[in-house]
Amino acid sequence: MGTTLAEKVWADHLVRKGGDGAPDLLYIDLMLMHEVTSPQAFEGLRLAGRKPRHVDQLIATEDHNTPTVDIDRPNPDKTSALQLSTLEKNCKEFGVRLHPLGDADQGIVHAFAPILGLTQPGMTIVCGDSHTSTHGAFGALAFGIGTSEVEHVMATQTLSLKPFKTMAINVNGKLPADATAKDIILAIIAKIGTGGGQGYVIEYRGEAIRDLTMDERMTVCNMSIEAGARAGMIAPDETTFEYLKGRPHAPEGEMWDKAVAYWKTLKTDDDAVFDKVVDIDATKLGPYVTWGTNPGQGLPITADVPDPAKIADATERSAAERAIKYMGLKPGMPIKDIAVDTVFIGSCTNGRIDDLRQAAAIMKGHHKAKNIHRVLVVPASSRVRLEAEKEGLDKVFKDFGAEWRNAGCSMCLGMNPDKLVPDERSISTSNRNFEGRQGKGSRTHLASPAVAAATAIRGTISSPADL
Ligand code: SF4
């Protein structure tokens, strides 16, 4: 019997087979680090008197706690300032390469690494951050790990892991012009639920996936964790190779040819069997948006807010009741009638150059609606910011009345100055709409950059077709 892509990468990194229920030991090619989940790992290493096993396979950036304005001034938030200075001190002491705030390669941990060509097909990549699944877009086996595991990888460059189950999600047919990668993944999570991927590594397959750019594939894999999956992967192909060629860390010359020859073997065999298969008809998809407080509570933008009284399952009914109350909505109201206060375009899900181009194309020649307090456009990395400025996208955003910021996690989560106030409602291109995610009492609707841009123009949740 053949093997799946995930099983191939696993087998190529096996240091020791566990057996008898014991975990396998896997070699880890690359570990990404940031200021939030690394301090305890460095401290553990320090206390044990150890040094990193392969320091050149660790790389750090600053993203969660960084301000996105006035980055040259001292950070006014003491906790954030301490987190960042601790990372800088630790990286210096242990010799870990760091891209700090202000560096041209600084950015969200899942955005700066692919741009540098550090993320490559067939790798094992870990980070103390759940959205590490993003890197699976290149055919890497990439997943988030806990703090003690971060320390283990630093000390040994290996990780003990129990094998995952495998799931194929086939997104069949062509995606309609008004649907995007974000709509694909929101539709998948709405279908399989936030626990639907638990215990699995998902492989996204099918024509609609093959047609996506690398930025779009990263959007899909990024949100695998929101379906509960350990990781998401897409087999590498010409789109992947074209993206990687010439990037600073991509192989060159003869090594490039050898790498591509290996990368071409990284695909699921025709006779491989997945533990679970889900089929999605891409031709039926359109813009999606969440109405509730988890990423699975999403619907097509043309739908109404669900009426909990019509939900048969008691657990789902009570979750919907609670979500609707928290979100300040009414059952049965059209999603398109929901007026928002703030628009956030950014994050490791949708802060890449393709996303900014998509938003700018819609905003160009318009101005933000009167009821919109603020529109934040936050590139996912400093390189994305530079590229956007080269293309004049910053001018489009500023003319629109948006704020053009420096790179960072920003309003994806309330860990830096970019927060919502209680009851403030946002449409956000990020990945989590949990209660309080964007600040205490904040209300978040997840959507694509296209929907966020159209909403910023009309003031109510809208798709570009409504303009
Ligand atoms: S942008 Fe949001 S989800 Fe992504 S790494 Fe930052 S905080 Fe996490």
Residues whose N, C-alpha, C, O or C-beta is under 5 A from the ligand:
A	BS01	SF4	I108 H131 S347 C348 C409 C412 L413
